[in-house]
């Protein structure tokens, strides 16, 4: 992959993150870059804990909230999302 292709790929990844997350994470909350793993190029994504809930947006569907538990992402129903938000992001 040449640098122009890498730049284009990273630009597209950034666009998809901006389209799908609400509110859009800022600064160091989501970092991504291409790294070499042996002979392969791999997209490395690092996500820090957000200061407020970040919802997944999909065209024509209601927003969804997922939580990360160990190596899994779990979609929360409305009641679970409400409980999680009140426990994790107290005001």
N, C-alpha and C positions, 0 to 999 in steps of 0.2 A: 504494500500500500504506500503510495507516495504521499508526501506531506499535504498536497492539495486535497487528496482523497480523505486523509485523516481529518483535516480541517473541516471539510464538508460533512463528514460523518459526525463529528463533534457538534457542529452547528445544528444538524438535524436532531441529534439527541437532546440538545438544549431546547429546541423548539417543541419537541414532544413533551418534555418535562413541563414547560410553560403552559402548554395546551391542556395538560391532564391534571395538574395539581392546583388546588385552591385552598388557601392563598399560595401564591408562588413562593417557594422557599428562597430566601435571600442569602447572599454571602456564602458562608462556609457550611450551611446546613446540608447542601447537596454539592458534592464535588465529583467530577468524573474526568477521566483521562484515558488515553490508550497507553498500555504498557506491554512490554515484550515478555512473554512467558516461554522460555526455551526458544523455539522457532516460530511461535504464534504471536499474533497481536491480539490483545484482549482488552475489552472495555472494563475499566475498574471504576466502580461507583461506590462512593462513601457517603453515608447519610447520617447526620447527627440528629440527636433528639430535637424536635421542633418545640418552640416555646408556646405553640398553640396547635390545635388540631389541623391537619392538612387532609383535605378531602380529594378523592379521585373523581375526575369528571370524565364521562363518556357521552358522546353525542347521542341524544335521544333517550338517555337513561338517567335515573336519579343519582345524585352524588353518593359515593360509598366511602366508608371509613374502615381502614384496615389497621391492625396492630401487629407488630412483629413479636413473636415469641420463639426464642431460640432460633431455629433455622426455618421457621414457617411464618407466613403472613396469614392472618385470620381476619375474614370479613366480619364486621359486627352488625347485628341487627339494630333497629332503632333503640330499643331499651338498653342493649349492651353499649352502644355508642354514647348514649346519654350518661350512663353510669361511669363509663371510662373517662369521659370528658370532665365530669365533676370531680372524680378522684385524682386525675392526672394534672389537670390545669385549674387548680382552685383560684378563685378571685378574691 
